[in-house]
Amino acid sequence: MSSADITTLPEREGFKIRWSDLAPFIALALIVLLGTMINSNFMATNNILNVITRSAFIAIIGVGATFVIATGGLDLSVGSMLAFVVGIMIMAMNALVPYLGPWAIPAGALVALVVGSLCGLLNGLIITVGRIEPFIVTLGTMGIFRAFITYMTDGGSLSIDRSLRSAYRPVYFGDFLGIPYPVLITIVIALLGAFILYRTKYGRRVTAVGSNSDVARFSGVHVGRIRTMAFVIQGFCVAVAAICYVPRLGAATPTTGQLWELQVITAVVIGGTLLRGGKAHIWGTVAGALILEVIANVMVLSDMVSEYLVAAVQGAIIIIAMLAHRFTSSR
């Protein structure tokens, strides 16, 4: 086989390891080491489990966002969408509990998955059929979903029926062999996302569309369908996160999921996915979500920086990550 033939062989993106791919995990290890040095309580079992469990929401949504961003898109509505899905799910369960009893929980979860997927489909269709920039569309739907949940709660709180609380509580607070259920759900979603992205034709087309949509279109790829499906996957992941979120507080409010879009985008970007599209790393996104939660936890445990500056630190992280991507891509 000639050197020319070797250069034309397709790369197996899912198993090719570069130093840049390891960067999020190295950063996570360094931050964990820093947290241990700052406060000995950081490595306490309860604290570590709490950090990992709290990161599950951003990690799950981030898996979906990885697909959207890999196609060259962006979804600013995920936080508001989660609040809306949580509200619809609670209303569905409360309405069904007189007829189904505890079975209202899986019925409500099914409703959440359908509603979340439809919300993602709505975003995707407006973007692809209407040919409007994802930033503009999702900025608009962010306001719409937030207004809907505010209307549904009448500016207050929408709580789950008391008879369902004890049955639903283990979904967030329970564990299997010491591993919290939200963590197990995150692993399952990440495995599914990695399989779809790295081992299927659709996954290859996702990165192809993000790299160069015109070339992908000339190659026979239906760019609109690929991008729309990415938003559907995003909506589905938001719904899964909503299912895990409901038993945590047992209610939906107008502030549920507020600013989560910033955390999700930050997790995806520092995980190694290019914001301009064409390159995606599912496990890097999961590591990015853990990094954000570990940093927040370290700030709470230390007295060096106020915990009220967590959002500022997250904003600085995404700017630094973008500068790093720009620097490495220009070399």
QUIFENSUL-V205226 format. One record per residue. N is the residue number from 1. RES is the residue in one small letter. D_LAST is the distance of its C-alpha to the last C-alpha in whole Angstrom. Layout:
((N | RES | D_LAST) (N | RES | D_LAST))
This chain:
((1 | m | 30) (2 | s | 28) (3 | s | 24) (4 | a | 24) (5 | d | 26) (6 | i | 24) (7 | t | 21) (8 | t | 23) (9 | l | 24) (10 | p | 23) (11 | e | 21) (12 | r | 23) (13 | e | 21) (14 | g | 24) (15 | f | 24) (16 | k | 20) (17 | i | 19) (18 | r | 16) (19 | w | 15) (20 | s | 13) (21 | d | 17) (22 | l | 19) (23 | a | 17) (24 | p | 20) (25 | f | 23) (26 | i | 22) (27 | a | 22) (28 | l | 25) (29 | a | 27) (30 | l | 26) (31 | i | 27) (32 | v | 30) (33 | l | 31) (34 | l | 30) (35 | g | 33) (36 | t | 35) (37 | m | 35) (38 | i | 36) (39 | n | 39) (40 | s | 41) (41 | n | 42) (42 | f | 38) (43 | m | 39) (44 | a | 42) (45 | t | 42) (46 | n | 43) (47 | n | 41) (48 | i | 38) (49 | l | 40) (50 | n | 40) (51 | v | 36) (52 | i | 35) (53 | t | 38) (54 | r | 37) (55 | s | 33) (56 | a | 35) (57 | f | 35) (58 | i | 31) (59 | a | 30) (60 | i | 32) (61 | i | 32) (62 | g | 28) (63 | v | 28) (64 | g | 30) (65 | a | 27) (66 | t | 24) (67 | f | 26) (68 | v | 26) (69 | i | 22) (70 | a | 21) (71 | t | 23) (72 | g | 21) (73 | g | 25) (74 | l | 26) (75 | d | 29) (76 | l | 30) (77 | s | 34) (78 | v | 33) (79 | g | 35) (80 | s | 38) (81 | m | 38) (82 | l | 39) (83 | a | 42) (84 | f | 43) (85 | v | 43) (86 | v | 45) (87 | g | 47) (88 | i | 48) (89 | m | 48) (90 | i | 51) (91 | m | 53) (92 | a | 53) (93 | m | 54) (94 | n | 57) (95 | a | 58) (96 | l | 58) (97 | v | 59) (98 | p | 63) (99 | y | 63) (100 | l | 61) (101 | g | 61) (102 | p | 58) (103 | w | 57) (104 | a | 55) (105 | i | 52) (106 | p | 51) (107 | a | 52) (108 | g | 50) (109 | a | 47) (110 | l | 48) (111 | v | 48) (112 | a | 45) (113 | l | 43) (114 | v | 44) (115 | v | 44) (116 | g | 40) (117 | s | 39) (118 | l | 41) (119 | c | 39) (120 | g | 36) (121 | l | 38) (122 | l | 39) (123 | n | 35) (124 | g | 34) (125 | l | 37) (126 | i | 37) (127 | i | 33) (128 | t | 33) (129 | v | 37) (130 | g | 37) (131 | r | 33) (132 | i | 32) (133 | e | 29) (134 | p | 29) (135 | f | 28) (136 | i | 32) (137 | v | 34) (138 | t | 33) (139 | l | 33) (140 | g | 37) (141 | t | 38) (142 | m | 37) (143 | g | 39) (144 | i | 42) (145 | f | 41) (146 | r | 42) (147 | a | 45) (148 | f | 46) (149 | i | 46) (150 | t | 48) (151 | y | 50) (152 | m | 51) (153 | t | 51) (154 | d | 53) (155 | g | 51) (156 | g | 52) (157 | s | 51) (158 | l | 52) (159 | s | 53) (160 | i | 53) (161 | d | 57) (162 | r | 58) (163 | s | 60) (164 | l | 56) (165 | r | 55) (166 | s | 56) (167 | a | 55) (168 | y | 51) (169 | r | 51) (170 | p | 49) (171 | v | 47) (172 | y | 45) (173 | f | 47) (174 | g | 48) (175 | d | 46) (176 | f | 46) (177 | l | 47) (178 | g | 45) (179 | i | 42) (180 | p | 42) (181 | y | 43) (182 | p | 40) (183 | v | 38) (184 | l | 39) (185 | i | 39) (186 | t | 35) (187 | i | 34) (188 | v | 36) (189 | i | 34) (190 | a | 31) (191 | l | 32) (192 | l | 33) (193 | g | 30) (194 | a | 28) (195 | f | 31) (196 | i | 30) (197 | l | 27) (198 | y | 26) (199 | r | 29) (200 | t | 31) (201 | k | 30) (202 | y | 30) (203 | g | 27) (204 | r | 25) (205 | r | 26) (206 | v | 25) (207 | t | 21) (208 | a | 22) (209 | v | 23) (210 | g | 20) (211 | s | 18) (212 | n | 20) (213 | s | 24) (214 | d | 25) (215 | v | 24) (216 | a | 25) (217 | r | 28) (218 | f | 29) (219 | s | 29) (220 | g | 32) (221 | v | 30) (222 | h | 32) (223 | v | 29) (224 | g | 32) (225 | r | 33) (226 | i | 30) (227 | r | 29) (228 | t | 33) (229 | m | 33) (230 | a | 30) (231 | f | 32) (232 | v | 35) (233 | i | 33) (234 | q | 32) (235 | g | 36) (236 | f | 37) (237 | c | 35) (238 | v | 36) (239 | a | 40) (240 | v | 39) (241 | a | 38) (242 | a | 41) (243 | i | 43) (244 | c | 42) (245 | y | 42) (246 | v | 46) (247 | p | 48) (248 | r | 46) (249 | l | 47) (250 | g | 50) (251 | a | 49) (252 | a | 47) (253 | t | 47) (254 | p | 45) (255 | t | 42) (256 | t | 41) (257 | g | 38) (258 | q | 37) (259 | l | 33) (260 | w | 32) (261 | e | 30) (262 | l | 28) (263 | q | 28) (264 | v | 27) (265 | i | 24) (266 | t | 23) (267 | a | 24) (268 | v | 22) (269 | v | 19) (270 | i | 19) (271 | g | 20) (272 | g | 16) (273 | t | 18) (274 | l | 15) (275 | l | 18) (276 | r | 17) (277 | g | 18) (278 | g | 17) (279 | k | 17) (280 | a | 19) (281 | h | 21) (282 | i | 24) (283 | w | 25) (284 | g | 22) (285 | t | 24) (286 | v | 27) (287 | a | 25) (288 | g | 24) (289 | a | 28) (290 | l | 29) (291 | i | 26) (292 | l | 28) (293 | e | 31) (294 | v | 31) (295 | i | 30) (296 | a | 33) (297 | n | 35) (298 | v | 34) (299 | m | 34) (300 | v | 38) (301 | l | 39) (302 | s | 38) (303 | d | 39) (304 | m | 36) (305 | v | 35) (306 | s | 37) (307 | e | 37) (308 | y | 37) (309 | l | 33) (310 | v | 32) (311 | a | 31) (312 | a | 29) (313 | v | 27) (314 | q | 26) (315 | g | 25) (316 | a | 23) (317 | i | 21) (318 | i | 20) (319 | i | 19) (320 | i | 17) (321 | a | 16) (322 | m | 15) (323 | l | 13) (324 | a | 11) (325 | h | 10) (326 | r | 9) (327 | f | 7) (328 | t | 5) (329 | s | 6) (330 | s | 4) (331 | r | 0))
